[in-house]
Amino acid sequence: MKKNKVNSPRVPVYRDSGFELFDAETTASAFKTETEHHRDPGLYIYSRYRNPTVVAAEEEIMKIEKCSWALLTESGMSAIDVALSIFQKGPVTAPWLFFSEIYGGTISYIESVLKKRRGLDIKTFSPVNGAYDLNDFENVVRGMKPGLIYTETISNPLLVVADIIEISRIAKKYNSKLIIDNTFATPSLLRPLEHGADIVIHSATKYLSGHGNLTAGVICGNDDEIMKDAIEYRKFVGHMLSPDDAYRLSTQVRTFELRFTRQCENAAALAAIFSNSGLIGKVCFPLLRDHPTHDIAVKLFGDLSGGAMLTIDFNGKDRDEKRRRRDSFIQSVSGEIKLVPTLGDPHTILMPVEAVWGARYPEPGMIRISAGFENTENLLNTIKNALAGIK
């Protein structure tokens, strides 16, 4: 019986731990080539080194990031570990400078791993009145000459927008490597590599995947020498995404632009409703004119999108009343909007900030909201009804 040829537009899921090399000569060639750390090795050896399904998913991300290479890892934190570790040079490592308004997990990594276990000299640069003073930043960089600078395009949870164009200019002027976590902005709003960043990181768990059913991280860049260091480090520490998750990610990332556009529209609509409610004392959303980094957001993203995240803060005569209003709102919307400690999901989700960050952000009425891409009218009605029901 004639066997039908199967044609598929997708790379299959290669669950192999190791790949057949046929003979000693091919084996020697494969291992020699492996030390050259090509993005696509041609001859695959072992899935901890490289896997064809993972490489195919990386190529999908390269298309939307418009970069020369992308390397997937099993989580956003493992991507951060790879990106930072490849610039460590033992005792000769220069001081590193981190912007203060970054993901809490990154801050914990700095304290527990970079400082406590690796003994690195880490400095922090903080905003003033909700925005970064880049004249002050340049003075700091000029004085300390950091080997590496790290920031986020849009911070978590106050949505402070960093002027990536100016930060890149200053980093290059003083020969500092620049790493940007672009998870909140995504390539849809900004591609920091185009402005001089050395590495861009995403928690691909969030918008690149966008369905809340896998965890992944990705490191993107254009410099081949940085890529080779990252491939080598990822191989030795085992930060490789599974082929099954890579396959699912490669299908999900194809709808990224459609999903994220709708999420940004929903976030803007939510920001408008909350801004007009007397129950809300503050709305953090970059497109609002009273946001401290509104002008920077417009400069970087244009005036049509401020991202898909917003943070609100209930007002009240005291902390207890703020907390009661927060809890009443969470309970009221719980049928449609779930309390889930992540972001980027298909449906709108929320998280009480004080309960997660504690002393860092102690405001009891504060809630971070991740806008989904569900029906806008239904979403807005849920919010309006919840606000109307709060005493």
Secondary structure as the mmCIF struct_conf table of DSSP 4:
data_model
#
loop_
_struct_conf.conf_type_id
_struct_conf.id
_struct_conf.beg_label_comp_id
_struct_conf.beg_label_asym_id
_struct_conf.beg_label_seq_id
_struct_conf.end_label_comp_id
_struct_conf.end_label_asym_id
_struct_conf.end_label_seq_id
HELX_LH_PP_P HELX_LH_PP_P1 LYS A 2 VAL A 6
BEND BEND1 PRO A 9 ARG A 10
BEND BEND2 SER A 17 SER A 17
STRN STRN1 GLY A 18 GLY A 18
BEND BEND3 ASP A 23 ASP A 23
HELX_RH_AL_P HELX_RH_AL_P1 ALA A 24 GLU A 34
TURN_TY1_P TURN_TY1_P1 THR A 35 GLU A 36
BEND BEND4 ARG A 39 ASP A 40
BEND BEND5 GLY A 42 LEU A 43
STRN STRN2 TYR A 46 TYR A 46
TURN_TY1_P TURN_TY1_P2 SER A 47 TYR A 49
HELX_RH_AL_P HELX_RH_AL_P2 PRO A 52 GLU A 65
TURN_TY1_P TURN_TY1_P3 LYS A 66 LYS A 66
BEND BEND6 SER A 68 SER A 68
STRN STRN3 TRP A 69 THR A 73
BEND BEND7 GLU A 74 SER A 75
HELX_RH_AL_P HELX_RH_AL_P3 GLY A 76 SER A 85
TURN_TY1_P TURN_TY1_P4 ILE A 86 PHE A 87
HELX_RH_3T_P HELX_RH_3T_P1 GLY A 90 VAL A 92
HELX_LH_PP_P HELX_LH_PP_P2 THR A 93 PRO A 95
STRN STRN4 TRP A 96 PHE A 99
BEND BEND8 SER A 100 ILE A 102
HELX_RH_AL_P HELX_RH_AL_P4 GLY A 104 TYR A 109
HELX_RH_PI_P HELX_RH_PI_P1 ILE A 110 LYS A 115
TURN_TY1_P TURN_TY1_P5 LYS A 116 ARG A 118
STRN STRN5 ILE A 122 PHE A 125
STRN STRN6 VAL A 128 VAL A 128
TURN_TY1_P TURN_TY1_P6 ASN A 129 GLY A 130
STRN STRN7 ALA A 131 ALA A 131
HELX_RH_AL_P HELX_RH_AL_P5 LEU A 134 MET A 144
BEND BEND9 GLY A 147 GLY A 147
STRN STRN8 LEU A 148 GLU A 152
BEND BEND10 THR A 153 THR A 153
STRN STRN9 ILE A 154 ILE A 154
TURN_TY1_P TURN_TY1_P7 ASN A 156 LEU A 158
HELX_LH_PP_P HELX_LH_PP_P3 VAL A 160 VAL A 160
STRN STRN10 VAL A 161 VAL A 161
HELX_LH_PP_P HELX_LH_PP_P4 ALA A 162 ALA A 162
HELX_RH_AL_P HELX_RH_AL_P6 ILE A 164 LYS A 173
TURN_TY1_P TURN_TY1_P8 TYR A 174 ASN A 175
STRN STRN11 LYS A 177 ASP A 181
TURN_TY1_P TURN_TY1_P9 THR A 183 ALA A 185
HELX_RH_AL_P HELX_RH_AL_P7 THR A 186 LEU A 189
HELX_RH_3T_P HELX_RH_3T_P2 PRO A 192 HIS A 195
TURN_TY1_P TURN_TY1_P10 GLY A 196 GLY A 196
BEND BEND11 ASP A 198 ASP A 198
STRN STRN12 ILE A 199 HIS A 202
TURN_TY1_P TURN_TY1_P11 ALA A 204 SER A 209
BEND BEND12 HIS A 211 ASN A 213
STRN STRN13 GLY A 217 GLY A 221
BEND BEND13 ASN A 222 ASN A 222
HELX_RH_AL_P HELX_RH_AL_P8 ASP A 224 VAL A 237
TURN_TY1_P TURN_TY1_P12 GLY A 238 GLY A 238
HELX_RH_AL_P HELX_RH_AL_P9 PRO A 243 GLN A 252
HELX_RH_3T_P HELX_RH_3T_P3 VAL A 253 THR A 255
HELX_RH_AL_P HELX_RH_AL_P10 PHE A 256 SER A 275
TURN_TY1_P TURN_TY1_P13 ASN A 276 ASN A 276
TURN_TY1_P TURN_TY1_P14 GLY A 278 LEU A 279
STRN STRN14 ILE A 280 CYS A 284
TURN_TY1_P TURN_TY1_P15 PRO A 286 LEU A 287
BEND BEND14 LEU A 288 LEU A 288
TURN_TY1_P TURN_TY1_P16 ARG A 289 ASP A 290
BEND BEND15 HIS A 291 HIS A 291
TURN_TY1_P TURN_TY1_P17 PRO A 292 THR A 293
HELX_RH_AL_P HELX_RH_AL_P11 HIS A 294 PHE A 301
BEND BEND16 ASP A 303 LEU A 304
BEND BEND17 ALA A 308 ALA A 308
STRN STRN15 MET A 309 PHE A 314
BEND BEND18 LYS A 317 ASP A 318
HELX_RH_AL_P HELX_RH_AL_P12 ARG A 319 VAL A 333
TURN_TY1_P TURN_TY1_P18 SER A 334 GLU A 336
BEND BEND19 ILE A 337 ILE A 337
STRN STRN16 LYS A 338 LEU A 339
BEND BEND20 PRO A 341 PRO A 341
BEND BEND21 PRO A 346 HIS A 347
STRN STRN17 ILE A 349 PRO A 352
HELX_RH_AL_P HELX_RH_AL_P13 VAL A 353 TRP A 357
HELX_RH_3T_P HELX_RH_3T_P4 GLY A 358 ARG A 360
BEND BEND22 TYR A 361 TYR A 361
TURN_TY1_P TURN_TY1_P19 PRO A 364 GLY A 365
STRN STRN18 MET A 366 SER A 370
BEND BEND23 PHE A 373 GLU A 374
HELX_RH_AL_P HELX_RH_AL_P14 THR A 376 ALA A 388
TURN_TY1_P TURN_TY1_P20 GLY A 389 GLY A 389
#
